[in-house]
Amino acid sequence: MRSRFIVAPILFLGIGFGQTVVSNHDLARGFLEAALKDKNPDNRKQAVEALGLVSVREPYLSELEGMLDDKDVDVRLATITSLVDLKNKRTVATLQKALDSDVPEVSFAAAKALWTLGDPRGRETLISVLYGDEKTSSGFITKQKRQALRMLHTPKTMFLFAIRSGASFAPVPGVGAGISSLQGILSDPGVSGRAATALLLSTDRDPDVLHALQDALGDKDWSVRAAAVHAVALRNDPALESTLAPLLDDKKEAVRVRAAAGYLRLEAIQSMRVRKPSDSKVKP
């Protein structure tokens, strides 16, 4: 009986010594590795999101890249976000592979991520998505994939990461930033990937983007038209007033009111530019 009381403190002492042998580094590595291999996809997603906090040193980067092959779509989407956070020189090549995914959500997320990193393939893919299956000149994605992306519904949280990462809304004194209009479009449960793409490309000055946006103004999908109006207005180019004028008669209220506001916005910007030279003269 007495021996049991003697053994117990020794066991606890041994456990204590065992814990001191394991460093905090090893504990942290063990936690992450276990979470990445966990059967619960939510735990794997948490681990992938956490890896965006770690440096781009190995083995962390390779572990993160490997999660692009995870069977869970949400895990792969989180992986793309973390890869953009790390901004390693290998990121673009890795995301280009993800662009070829058969899962529309993953392919779309990769395209948005590549666009935020300035990769031309990301822009070309988004332009192709915006055109839908009516334009087949772009060879960046197949017609089948373009159709899948066309039908994709895009959650607000999935889209806003791209705006935070890459879109830079240049403020213009005297006019609004259009955030409420953007959120209004995204809040509709039927918003498609193409409508979200138009919003994403709002500040991209590439001529091909403008052409695609102008084409989208006549789209059959009202949400795409509304998004295209929003995007054209945010380009702050008074020369585009005439492209918005026909939408003042659009059958959808959400499109009409944005066309009206966008038209007045561009008119105001033109007026400010006309007044500016005289206002800047030094009075005697």
C-alpha positions in Angstrom: 0.0 0.0 0.0 2.8 2.4 0.9 4.7 1.7 -2.3 1.8 3.1 -4.4 2.1 6.5 -2.7 5.8 6.4 -3.4 5.5 5.6 -7.1 2.8 8.2 -7.9 5.0 11.3 -7.2 7.8 9.7 -9.2 5.4 9.3 -12.2 4.3 12.9 -11.9 7.9 14.0 -11.7 8.7 12.0 -14.8 5.8 13.6 -16.7 7.0 17.0 -15.6 10.5 16.2 -16.9 9.1 14.9 -20.1 7.2 18.1 -20.8 10.3 20.2 -20.4 12.1 18.2 -23.0 9.6 19.1 -25.7 10.3 22.7 -26.8 7.6 25.2 -27.6 8.7 25.1 -31.2 8.1 21.4 -31.4 4.7 21.8 -29.7 3.7 24.5 -32.2 4.8 22.4 -35.1 3.0 19.4 -33.7 -0.2 21.3 -33.3 -0.1 22.6 -36.9 0.8 19.2 -38.5 -1.9 17.4 -36.6 -4.5 20.1 -37.6 -3.5 19.9 -41.3 -4.1 16.1 -41.2 -7.3 16.2 -39.1 -10.3 14.4 -40.4 -12.5 17.4 -39.6 -12.3 19.9 -42.6 -13.0 22.8 -40.3 -9.8 22.0 -38.3 -7.8 21.7 -41.5 -9.3 25.1 -42.7 -8.3 26.7 -39.4 -4.7 25.3 -39.8 -4.5 26.6 -43.3 -5.7 30.1 -42.3 -3.1 30.1 -39.5 -0.3 29.2 -41.9 -0.8 32.7 -43.4 0.7 34.0 -40.2 3.9 32.0 -40.5 7.0 33.0 -42.6 7.5 31.6 -46.1 10.3 29.3 -44.9 10.1 25.6 -45.4 8.4 23.4 -44.5 5.5 25.8 -44.0 5.2 26.9 -47.6 5.2 23.4 -49.0 2.7 22.3 -46.5 0.4 25.2 -47.5 0.8 24.5 -51.2 0.0 20.9 -50.6 -3.4 21.8 -49.1 -4.5 23.0 -52.6 -5.2 19.3 -53.2 -7.4 19.0 -50.2 -10.7 17.2 -50.9 -12.7 20.0 -49.1 -13.4 23.1 -51.2 -13.4 25.5 -48.3 -10.0 24.3 -47.3 -8.7 25.0 -50.8 -10.2 28.5 -50.8 -8.6 29.3 -47.5 -5.3 28.0 -48.9 -5.5 30.4 -51.8 -6.1 33.3 -49.4 -3.1 32.4 -47.2 -0.9 32.0 -50.2 -1.7 35.5 -51.3 -0.9 36.7 -47.7 2.5 35.2 -47.9 3.3 36.6 -51.3 6.2 34.2 -52.1 7.8 34.2 -55.5 6.4 30.7 -56.0 2.8 31.9 -55.3 1.9 32.9 -58.9 3.0 29.5 -60.4 1.1 27.7 -57.7 -2.1 29.7 -58.2 -1.9 29.2 -62.0 -2.2 25.5 -61.3 -5.2 26.1 -59.1 -6.7 28.1 -61.9 -7.1 24.8 -63.8 -9.2 23.3 -61.1 -12.4 21.6 -62.1 -14.2 23.2 -59.2 -15.5 26.6 -60.3 -15.1 28.2 -56.8 -11.5 27.2 -56.7 -10.7 28.3 -60.2 -12.5 31.7 -59.6 -10.7 32.3 -56.4 -7.4 31.6 -58.0 -8.2 34.0 -60.8 -9.0 36.7 -58.4 -5.9 36.0 -56.4 -3.7 36.1 -59.5 -5.3 39.4 -60.5 -4.5 41.0 -57.1 -0.9 39.9 -57.6 -0.8 41.5 -61.0 -0.5 38.3 -63.0 -2.0 38.8 -66.6 -3.6 35.3 -66.6 -5.7 36.3 -63.7 -7.0 39.4 -65.5 -7.6 37.5 -68.7 -9.5 34.8 -66.9 -11.7 37.3 -65.2 -12.4 39.1 -68.5 -13.3 35.8 -70.0 -15.7 35.1 -67.1 -17.3 38.5 -67.5 -17.9 37.9 -71.2 -19.7 34.6 -70.3 -20.1 32.0 -73.1 -21.1 34.5 -75.7 -17.5 35.4 -76.5 -15.2 32.6 -77.3 -12.1 34.5 -78.4 -10.3 34.1 -75.1 -8.3 30.9 -74.9 -7.5 31.2 -71.2 -10.5 29.0 -70.1 -12.7 26.5 -71.9 -16.3 27.2 -72.8 -17.4 24.6 -70.4 -15.5 26.2 -67.5 -16.7 29.6 -68.5 -20.3 28.4 -68.4 -19.7 26.9 -64.9 -18.2 30.2 -63.7 -21.1 32.0 -65.2 -23.5 30.1 -63.0 -21.4 30.5 -59.9 -22.9 32.2 -56.9 -20.3 34.3 -55.1 -20.6 34.8 -51.3 -19.7 38.3 -50.1 -17.0 37.1 -47.8 -15.3 35.2 -50.7 -15.3 38.3 -52.9 -14.3 41.0 -50.4 -10.9 39.4 -49.7 -10.0 40.2 -53.3 -11.0 43.8 -52.9 -8.9 44.1 -49.7 -6.0 42.4 -51.4 -5.8 44.1 -54.7 -8.4 46.7 -55.6 -7.4 50.3 -54.9 -10.3 52.7 -55.0 -8.9 56.1 -55.7 -11.0 58.6 -53.8 -12.3 61.6 -55.8 -13.2 64.7 -53.8 -16.9 65.4 -54.0 -18.2 62.0 -55.0 -18.8 58.8 -53.1 -16.9 55.6 -52.9 -19.8 53.4 -53.9 -19.4 50.9 -51.0 -23.1 50.8 -50.3 -23.9 50.2 -53.9 -21.4 47.4 -54.0 -22.7 45.7 -50.9 -26.3 46.0 -52.2 -25.4 44.0 -55.3 -23.5 41.4 -53.3 -26.2 41.0 -50.8 -28.6 39.6 -53.4 -28.6 35.8 -53.0 -28.7 35.3 -56.8 -25.6 37.3 -57.6 -23.4 35.4 -60.0 -19.7 35.1 -60.4 -19.8 37.3 -63.4 -21.5 40.2 -61.5 -18.9 39.9 -58.8 -16.2 39.9 -61.5 -17.5 43.2 -62.9 -17.3 44.7 -59.4 -13.8 43.3 -58.9 -12.6 44.9 -62.1 -14.0 48.3 -61.3 -10.6 49.9 -60.8 -8.7 48.0 -63.5 -7.7 50.5 -66.2 -6.8 47.9 -68.8 -8.6 48.7 -72.1 -9.8 45.1 -72.5 -11.5 45.4 -69.1 -13.4 48.5 -70.2 -14.5 46.7 -73.4 -15.8 43.8 -71.3 -17.6 46.1 -68.9 -19.3 47.9 -71.7 -20.3 44.6 -73.2 -21.8 43.6 -69.8 -24.0 46.6 -69.8 -26.3 44.8 -72.2 -26.2 41.4 -70.4 -29.3 39.4 -69.9 -28.6 39.0 -66.2 -29.8 42.1 -64.4 -27.1 41.7 -61.6 -24.4 41.7 -64.2 -25.8 44.9 -65.7 -26.1 46.5 -62.3 -22.5 45.5 -61.5 -21.2 46.8 -64.9 -22.9 50.1 -64.3 -21.3 50.4 -60.9 -17.9 49.5 -62.3 -18.2 52.0 -65.2 -19.2 54.8 -62.9 -16.2 54.1 -60.6 -13.8 54.6 -63.5 -14.6 58.3 -63.1 -14.3 59.0 -66.8 -16.9 61.6 -68.0 -16.5 60.2 -71.5 -18.4 57.2 -70.4 -21.6 59.1 -69.7 -23.1 58.1 -73.0 -22.6 54.4 -72.2 -24.8 54.7 -69.1 -27.6 56.8 -70.6 -29.4 53.8 -72.3 -29.6 52.1 -68.9 -31.8 54.9 -67.5 -34.6 53.0 -69.2 -33.6 49.6 -67.9 -36.6 47.4 -66.8 -34.8 46.6 -63.5 -34.9 49.2 -60.7 -31.5 48.2 -59.3 -30.0 48.9 -62.7 -31.9 52.1 -63.4 -31.0 53.8 -60.1 -27.3 53.0 -60.5 -27.3 54.2 -64.0 -28.9 57.4 -62.9 -26.5 57.9 -60.0 -23.5 56.9 -62.2 -24.5 59.3 -64.9 -24.8 62.2 -62.4 -21.5 61.2 -60.9 -19.7 61.4 -64.2 -21.5 64.7 -65.0 -20.3 66.1 -61.7 -16.7 65.0 -62.3 -16.8 66.6 -65.7 -18.1 69.8 -64.1 -15.4 69.8 -61.5 -12.7 69.4 -64.2 -14.1 72.3 -66.2 -14.1 74.6 -63.2 -10.7 73.6 -61.9 -8.4 75.6 -64.2 -10.2 78.9 -63.4 -10.3 78.1 -59.7 -6.6 77.5 -59.6 -5.6 80.9 -61.0 -3.9 83.1 -58.5 -6.0 86.2 -57.7 -4.1 89.6 -58.0 
